Amino acid sequence: MTIPSPASPASTPPQPPQPPARPAGSRPGGTGGPGGGPARALQRVTASALGPYQSAVVRIGFAATYLFFLVRELPNRHELYGPDSPWHWELARRLTDDNEAFSVLMWSDSTVWFEAVYAITLLSATALMLGWRTRTMSVLFMVGVLSVQNRSIFMGDGGDNVVHLMAIYLVLTRCGQVWSLDARRALRDARRAAAGLPPVRDVVGPVLWVVLGPVLVAATALGGLGGTLWLCPLLWVLWLSAAVWWAVNLYQPPREFRALLDVLANLAHNATLAVIMAEVCLIYATAGWYKIQGTRWQDGTALYYPLNLDYFTPWPALSGLLGSSGLMVMVLTYGTVIVQVAFPFTLFNRRVKNVLLVAMICEHAGIALLLGLPFFSMAMIAADAVFLPTVFLVWLGARVTNGRRRLLSALPGPSRTREKAGAPGTPGGEGGSSQPVASGAARDGRDVGTEEPRRGGGGEGHTLVG
């Protein structure tokens, strides 16, 4: 057997280097096809739900804010929103008929009905904070918030308006992708699928759908949804789309149909996230510009007056110490106006935006401490969280995970066994994998929408259609 000798360099003419092949339809300038940047942007907003950590923090923040509020006002609930309120049920009914507001508390003036609605609102806030059945709980949370606040609209402060709006927005977001029990369930189903095992049968989801369906039908038929034009179609779309998603998971139609549903869910989430950002900017811009027009803000003495009102001084000694310094009052007064007016204009500079974001969070923490408005401050800090950098949120999640593991390591053996059984690289085994997102965030340094693994479908339980 003869082995042919390799061709010598002299017998083989040198070949010029070949340029790397470009994908079909791409252009030499690296624009990636017709449309270039717009095409990539469209691909980005349809292929994934951006800002998973930001939306999760907003979900946890607002659910915790209203949960703590309901718990604190538990002894006073009848006087604030119930049958013993000075704004009694008949006055509330006449007002809601006039402004066409929605409140399930207007369905009956029974004390038992009020207690049931209050308890459901409290439980839905708890479940939403934990990320359990996030889609259904976000709807129940919205219904509870609107019902309680519209029952007595003269109670509360400006933070209630923020909670009111964000409770509506959360319904359209995929805010259970990370740091939620839904993400933990999705991770479990993915592991079973990788092992060739069938998914765990979901019983809770269909039961919730069957129970809430007749309530929606009766409320629609009897005119119990108020005169708000968007509320009835929104609730019906959510309820029917849950059935569509269940059918998709059960019968496995063509992948194109499921991809279409995911695209619709991603578009709704990303658009709502943009609306939340715009809402926060609008709040600060209007607050700052209205302050500029006030003479007390112009001469730097505006903060002196609330610091000397008994109603806004939970710590009189601290308020008196701060209010006695004219220089400190002037600095805080002008600093508040500057930060609020400047913040919307700093969104295009990440470093400056982060500095002002820290300043605003500190400002709201000071309001909670000095003026005794903790729930207003919690609501505004939760709204500000939509602008927090992804790198920081991933780092924070890792620190919480490490702390949880240290705590469990000090407990008896079963807890340590359960911890070892959790997913490596997940926030406590409950929030989905965070390591790919951390590396992506460190690479591009962007604040919102780093390339996270897609978590679609019924396992997460929080899409536009399921």
Long-range contacts (C-beta under 8 A, 24 or more apart in sequence): 44-449, 45-266, 45-267, 45-270, 46-263, 46-266, 46-267, 47-263, 47-266, 47-454, 48-266, 48-449, 48-451, 48-452, 48-454, 49-173, 49-174, 49-177, 49-265, 49-266, 49-269, 49-270, 50-269, 50-270, 50-273, 50-448, 50-449, 51-273, 51-386, 51-390, 51-448, 51-449, 52-174, 52-177, 52-178, 52-437, 52-452, 53-178, 53-179, 53-388, 53-390, 53-393, 53-394, 53-397, 53-437, 54-273, 54-385, 54-386, 54-387, 54-388, 54-390, 54-393, 54-448, 55-173, 55-174, 55-175, 55-177, 55-269, 55-273, 55-386, 56-131, 56-175, 56-176, 56-177, 56-178, 56-179, 56-180, 56-431, 57-179, 57-382, 57-385, 57-386, 57-388, 57-393, 58-166, 58-170, 58-173, 58-175, 58-276, 58-382, 58-383, 58-385, 58-386, 59-128, 59-129, 59-131, 59-134, 59-138, 59-170, 59-173, 59-175, 59-176, 59-180, 60-129, 60-131, 60-179, 60-382, 61-378, 61-379, 61-381, 61-382, 61-383, 61-385, 62-163, 62-166, 62-167, 62-170, 62-379, 62-382, 62-383, 63-125, 63-126, 63-128, 63-129, 63-141, 64-125, 64-129, 64-378, 64-382, 65-159, 65-163, 65-375, 65-378, 65-379, 65-382, 66-121, 66-125, 66-141, 66-145, 66-163, 66-167, 67-122, 67-125, 67-126, 67-129, 68-375, 68-378, 69-375, 70-118, 70-121, 70-122, 70-125, 71-122, 77-114, 77-118, 78-111, 78-114, 80-152, 80-155, 81-105, 81-114, 81-118, 81-148, 81-151, 81-152, 81-155, 82-111, 82-114, 82-118, 83-109, 83-111, 83-114, 85-151, 85-152, 87-152, 87-154, 87-155, 92-150, 92-151, 92-152, 95-153, 96-150, 96-226, 100-226, 100-227, 100-228, 101-146, 101-150, 101-153, 101-226, 101-227, 101-228, 102-146, 102-147, 102-150, 102-225, 102-226, 102-228, 102-231, 103-146, 103-147, 103-148, 103-150, 103-151, 103-226, 104-143, 104-147, 104-219, 104-224, 105-147, 105-148, 105-150, 105-151, 106-151, 106-224, 107-219, 107-224, 117-144, 117-147, 117-148, 118-148, 120-144, 121-145, 121-147, 121-148, 128-170, 130-180, 130-181, 131-175, 131-176, 131-179, 131-180, 131-181, 131-182, 131-183, 131-430, 132-180, 132-181, 132-182, 133-182, 133-204, 133-205, 133-208, 133-461, 134-175, 134-176, 134-180, 134-182, 134-460, 134-461, 134-462, 135-176, 135-238, 135-242, 135-461, 135-462, 135-463, 135-466, 136-205, 136-208, 136-212, 136-242, 138-170, 138-171, 138-173, 138-175, 138-462, 139-171, 139-235, 139-238, 141-167, 141-170, 142-167, 142-168, 142-170, 142-171, 157-373, 157-375, 157-376, 158-376, 159-373, 159-375, 159-376, 159-377, 159-378, 159-379, 159-380, 160-379, 162-283, 162-379, 162-380, 162-383, 163-379, 165-279, 166-276, 166-379, 166-382, 166-383, 169-272, 169-275, 169-276, 169-279, 171-234, 171-238, 172-268, 172-269, 172-271, 172-272, 172-464, 173-268, 173-269, 173-272, 173-273, 174-265, 174-266, 174-269, 174-460, 174-462, 174-463, 174-464, 175-462, 176-460, 176-461, 176-462, 177-432, 177-452, 177-455, 177-460, 177-462, 178-397, 178-427, 178-431, 178-432, 178-434, 178-437, 178-452, 179-397, 179-427, 179-430, 179-431, 180-430, 180-431, 180-462, 181-430, 182-459, 182-460, 182-461, 182-462, 183-430, 183-431, 183-432, 183-455, 183-460, 184-429, 184-430, 184-431, 184-432, 185-459, 185-460, 185-461, 186-432, 186-455, 186-457, 186-459, 186-460, 186-461, 187-423, 187-426, 187-429, 187-432, 187-433, 187-459, 188-459, 189-459, 190-459, 199-459, 202-458, 205-242, 205-246, 205-458, 205-461, 206-246, 209-239, 209-242, 209-243, 209-246, 212-239, 213-239, 241-464, 241-465, 241-466, 242-465, 242-466, 244-465, 244-466, 245-457, 245-458, 245-463, 245-465, 245-466, 246-458, 246-466, 248-458, 248-465, 248-466, 249-457, 249-458, 249-466, 258-456, 258-457, 261-463, 261-464, 261-465, 262-454, 262-456, 262-457, 262-463, 264-464, 264-465, 265-456, 265-463, 265-464, 265-465, 268-464, 269-464, 273-386, 273-448, 276-383, 276-386, 277-347, 277-386, 277-387, 279-383, 280-383, 280-384, 280-386, 280-387, 281-343, 281-344, 281-347, 283-380, 283-383, 284-340, 284-341, 284-343, 284-344, 284-360, 285-340, 285-341, 285-343, 285-344, 287-340, 288-337, 288-339, 288-340, 288-341, 288-342, 288-343, 289-341, 291-336, 291-337, 291-340, 292-337, 292-341, 297-333, 297-337, 300-329, 300-330, 300-333, 300-334, 301-329, 301-330, 301-333, 302-333, 303-329, 303-332, 303-333, 303-336, 304-329, 306-371, 307-370, 307-371, 312-370, 312-371, 312-372, 312-373, 313-370, 313-371, 313-372, 314-369, 314-370, 314-371, 314-372, 315-369, 315-370, 318-369, 318-370, 319-370, 322-370, 335-359, 336-363, 339-363, 347-387, 350-389, 350-445, 350-446, 350-447, 353-387, 353-447, 354-389, 357-384, 357-387, 357-388, 360-384, 387-447, 388-447, 389-441, 389-447, 390-437, 390-441, 390-446, 390-447, 390-448, 390-449, 390-450, 391-438, 391-441, 391-442, 391-445, 394-434, 394-437, 394-438, 394-441, 395-438, 397-427, 397-431, 397-434, 398-427, 398-434, 398-438, 400-427, 400-428, 401-426, 401-427, 401-428, 404-428
